[in-house]
Amino acid sequence: MIGERLQELRKDFGLSQEDLAKILGVSHYTVSSYECNRSDPDDKSKIILAKLFDVSVDYMLGLIDEPLSFNRENRSVKIPKDFSEKDFEDVSRFIEFLKYKSENKTED
């Protein structure tokens, strides 16, 4: 699972295997081996990858399907998969409303 996720993330970020190899300090053959699931990155490399792509290590390993942020300070809201696009827009507008309300609070 890590191989497929790694390849997808690498391509989404516009990196070549060679680019990623330089970041990890390995050869592009090693990155290819990761992506083909012939070998797994060591723990240090998994952390580097998770930080680079801002996803949790659990996501990288295929333990969860939501690409949650590696940075736990970034709070996220999980939107149910069966929400329509309109439902998503409604939630987004409500969050913006709460943000506006908080920023414009006046002391009574």
CORBELJO-V994798 format. One line per field, one symbol per residue. burial: 1 if it has 9 or more other C-alpha atoms within 8 Angstrom, else 0. A space follows every 50 residues. Layout:
# CORBELJO-V994798
burial=???
This chain:
# CORBELJO-V994798
burial=01111110111000101101110001110111111110010000111111 10011110111100000111000000000000100001000000000000 00000000
